[in-house]
Amino acid sequence: MKSIRRFLGIGLVALLPAVSAQAQKVEVSAGADFKNKYLGAVGIEFEREPVAQPWVSANSNGLYGTLWTNFNRRTGLSEIDYIAGVQRQVGEMNIDLSYAFYDLRELGEFSLNDNLQDLVVSASPIRELPVTPRVKVTQNLNGDTFPNEHGRMFEAGMTYSRDVSSVPVTIDAGVMINDRYYSPNTELSTGTVKVSTPFGIKEFTITPAVKVQKGFNGAENNSEFSVGTSYSF
């Protein structure tokens, strides 16, 4: 585990010098996702009730920060995420390396109150392809009171976009392998398929979507319906 942390830390240090010291324009965007439930990226259903997830993000020359929140009808604000990262082109690949701090506040039916920390690295090809593949590794740094902390999650996925009868359609599919990420085992965890139809009006975008999850080795089968909104300033 220490060797993986060291590898990811060295990677972040190696990427930072590639960011120009020259002042760059800051791009700011904000939005909110409205969902029938909160199905987490690792396949866990955190909230069984409708949620709103407002966010704001700023990016300057590949350095970015994001503030993400989750609201439910029962307790109001139940999660705040603070994310900072760097995106760079390395050879023929786009590399994204980020640190995430998750502040859980009475989250879900178990009223989770924990501070979790992850380091995330993902890669995808620069070249435009009919189907764009990606890989992602999530390394847990701190699980607070959660059992089996310091594990990792591996994801392999792809994205395909095209117009169907003049309607833009994006299909995103992926599989997750859980390597003791809040679990005592290393095993195939979930497979997901998400279909979305983004529509844009100048700087404003609205994206209806449906995600279907197939669970393996005890993980749940599930689904999530959402409408996302975003605005670029």
N, C-alpha and C positions, 0 to 999 in steps of 0.2 A: 504493500500500500504506500509506504514511504517513497519507494522508487517511482511510482506513478505520479505522486504529488511533485516529486523533484523534476520528472520529465515535463509535466505540464507547466510547472513554474519556469523552467528553462525556456520552454516554447514561448511563453508570454514575454519574457525578457528579450528573446530573439526577435519577436515581431515588433516590439515597440520602437526600435530604432528606424524601422521602415516607414514610420509615420513622420511626415515632414514637420519640421519645427515651425515652418512658415504659417502664419495665421490663416485660417480657412473659414469660409462661411459655415455657420451652424444651421443645420436643417432640423426643424422641429416638427413633429407630428403628434397627434393625439387622437384618441377614439375610445370606444367602449364596445364590448361584446355582451350580448344578451342571450342567456342560455337557459334551457329547461332544467339543467343540472350542471354541477361542476365535476366533470370527468377529467382528472389530472393527466398530465402527459405520460406518466408511468402506468396508467391504467386503473388508478384507484379512484373510486367515487367519493370525493370529499364532501359534496353537498348534494342531497337528494331533491332539493327544492330549487325553484328558479333563482338565478343569480344575475347580477350585473357586474361587469369587470372593466371599469375605466382604466386607462393607462395614458402615459405621456412619455415620449422618447425624444432624445436629441442626439445628433450625429455630426461630427466634424472630422472630415478627412480620415474616416475609418474608426475613430474613437467614439464610443457611444455610451449612453446611460439611459436606463428605462426605469420608471416608477410604475408599478402594476398593482392593482387592488382588486379585492373581491368583496361584494356586498350581497347579503341575503336578507330575506324578509324577517327572519327570526331575531337576529342579533345586530343587523346592520353590517358595519365593517368587520370582516372576519379574517382578512389576510392583507398584508402589504409586502410586496417584493421589491428589493433594490438590486438592480442588475447593472454591471459595468463591464465593458468588453472592448475588444479591438477586432476589426475585420481587415484582412490584407490578402493580396494576391501573392502566392508563393508558387513559382513555376507556373504550371497549368491549372492550379487549384485555388479556389476561394477558401480561406481559412478563417474561422470565427472562434475566438477564445474569450470566455467570459467567466465572471464570478457572480454568483447569485446568493443573496441573503433573504430568507423567507421568514417573515414575522407572522406567525399564526396567532389569531386572537379569537378564541371560542369558535374555532372552525369546525363545522360539521356536527353530526349527532353526538360525537364523542367530546365536543368542546375542547379541541386541541389548542394548547397554549405553549408553543415551542418556537425556538429560533433555530432554523436549519441553514446549512451552508453547503453549496455545491460549486465545483469547478467544471465547466463544460467546454468541450472542443468539438467542432464539427468541420466537415470538409465536403466540397462539391466542385465539379469541374467548371472552369471559366467558359469553355466553349459551349455554345448553344447546341443542345441536342433535343431530338424529339421527346425523349424521356430523360429527365435530369436525375441522376442518382445522388445519394448523400450517405454519409456515415456520421455518427455522433457518439461521443463517449461522455457520460456524466459521472464524475467522481464525487462522492459525498465527503465533505470535510468535517462536518459536525452534525450529529443527529439529535442533540439535546437529550430528551428522555426517551426517544425512540430506540427500540432494540435493533441490533445488527447494523449499527452505523458504520461508516467508512467503507461501504461497499460501492459498487459501480453498476451502471446500466449502459448497455451497448444497443445502438439502434442502427438499422440499415433500412433505407427507404428510397422512394422515387416520387417525382412529380411530373405530371403530364397535363398540358393545357392545349385546348383548341376551341374553336367556335363551332357550336352545333346549332344550325338554323339561325345564325347570327347571334346566338346566346353564348357568351364566354363561359366555358366550363373548365374547372381545374380538378384533377383527381390526384390525391396524395395517398400513398400507401406505405406502410412500414411494419417492421417486426422488431420487438424488444427482447433482448436477452438480459435477464436479471442475474448479476453476479454479486449476490449477498447485499443488494441494495435494500436495506430494511427487511431482509429476508435471510434465513439461514442457508438457503440453497443457491446453486447456480443452475439456471434452467431457462428455457423459452417461456416468456411471460405472456405477451399479447401480440396480436396482429391487428392493425387498424386500416380502414379505408375511409377517407374523407372526401366528399364531393361538394364543391362550392361553386357559386356563380357570381363573381365580382362584377359590379357595375360602377362606373365612375362618371362623375359630373364635375369637370375641372379638377379641383384639388380634393373633392369629397368622394369617398368610396363606400358602398354598402355591399356586404357579402353574406347572403344567406348560405347556410351550410348544414350538412348532416354527416355525422361521424359514426361508424359502426365498429365495434370492438369485439374481436374473438379472443376469449381467454384460454390459456393453457396452464396445465399443472396447478389447478385450483384458482386461477385468476377468473374474474367474472366476464361473462358475455354482457355487453352493454351497448348503449347508443346515446348520442347527444345531438340536440338540434340547437342551432344558434343563428343569430343575425349579428354580424360585425359591422361596425362603422369606423371610419378613420378620416382625418383631415390633415393635409400637409400645409403648413404655414409658409 
